Amino acid sequence: MEKDVKSILSENGFGFKKRLGQNFITDKNLLSSIVQQSGVTADDTVVEIGCGAGTLTRAIAQHARRVIGFEVDTTLKPVLAQTLAGLDNAQIIFKDFLKVNLAQLEGEIGSYSVVANLPYYVTTPLITKLLEEGKLCKSLTVMVQEEVALRLCASENTPDYGAITAIIALRADAEIIKRVPRRMFTPQPNVDSAVVKLTVRDGRLPVKNAQLYKKTVHAAFAARRKTLVNNLVNSFGISRAQAEEALIKCGIDIKARGETLSPEAFARLSATLADCTALGRGD
């Protein structure tokens, strides 16, 4: 498979584009393992973002009922036509997924899972789009840079914990399911990667106002060196007394910093802010 794909790329005069974060995997055992660990079954529709040479697309198609791939690089059209030849359950759409109307797509395909080797430069926007706009997405199994994987799955009070961790926790459970060394990619990147599985679980956190929860999280990490009180004052335009009152009601130390709060603590804090101020309107 590896030789065949590389030959196909060469025959079609394909050149890797660093700006698109193009690093392909051709090892069939690894690709099959990723799809199997995603939990995809023969009844599932899968969305893939960044098809590359179609090696992961083919592996998904062999396990799922249907795979719909999105690829932004149109020079891969002849490559994908060859690597996916004979698969009648794989469809490639040459479009930037960040510009896709997700509600419209979901109306057409129903519930789905995402399995993808995400381009590194759009990892956070893509995950955010799927979790914030996706209503029918069941899970995301995505290959990302290892340092990003650690951030997505971090616990509070650790250096990797940040806003994206707490935002994900609003709707999904996150776990690293596989480490992938850099030597597995063509061309070889400068860093190792990891596969993260996000299992969507609506209602995972009891929040009164999801937008206020997100605003509270982003406020907490706006300036990591500042205390939570200072960040709340700056982001919400409330008084120090109001900010301290909200923390005290939640049992949070008024000298605490944002990275010490668990997602559950952020949920309590956002609810308290909604109760004790006029912030609950989602502004």
Phi, psi and omega in degrees: 000316183298313181296318181299313182295316179297323178294318180297318178299316181294315181299329181267007177064029183285134175242130180296137182251109183299325182295340179261005178061041184276105174225112188262152174245134182239356181288113186297322181295318179295314181299315179296321179297318179298315181294318179298317181288344177289340181085008180294138179241176182292351179264356190266148167263134182238136173256129176246138181241118183084078187283337181059232181273002175087009182291317177289324178304314180296318180297320178296314182300333180282346181247331189256166176290321185205142175232131177244113183257142175246128181223132183271339185268103183290344178290351178272358181306307181293328178295310182294328177300326180276313185290336181254011180303134178091354179262113181267001180248016179242128179235131179249129177246120182273087183203150176288117184299332179295341180260003181284138173283101188293323178299319179293316179299314181296327177296332181273325188250346182077204182291152185201165171242157176250130172228123187200150167263092191289136171300130190300329188282350179236017184303304184295314177300322181291314179296318179298316179301313183294320181282330182270326183256335183285123178259338186244010179281124183271325181197158174233122173244107191229138175269126182222169175301144185303320181294327176290318178303319179296324178291319183295330187249012186290159173256157178301156180069023174236155183300332184277348184288131181205192184301317183297326179298312182289328178292317177300319184297343178295325185234350188214152169269137184239136177210145173276123184252347179198139171263140181232110181293153184300333182294347181280352185257153171232122349292161183285124178282179181271356183225160175278166180235174177209153177259126180249135174250124176251114179261114185289131180220088181301140183081013181302321176244136179280088181249142178282327186214106184299321181294321179291324175301311181296320180295322178295317179297311181297324177297317183298328183255010181300322177218100189298334183279346180271156177289162179299321179302311180299318180293322178293319178299314183290321185277327185257348181069030177259169180281161176300322180298319178294318180296315180295321180298318180297317180295316181299318179298333180267001182072028181256135178302132182291349177261005184293154172254160187304322185291353179272350184269131174285163175304324179296323178292322176297323178297315179296318182294318181294324178293321179292320177299322179292324182284320189262357177224186178262028187272356187281008182276358179080019181279000000 
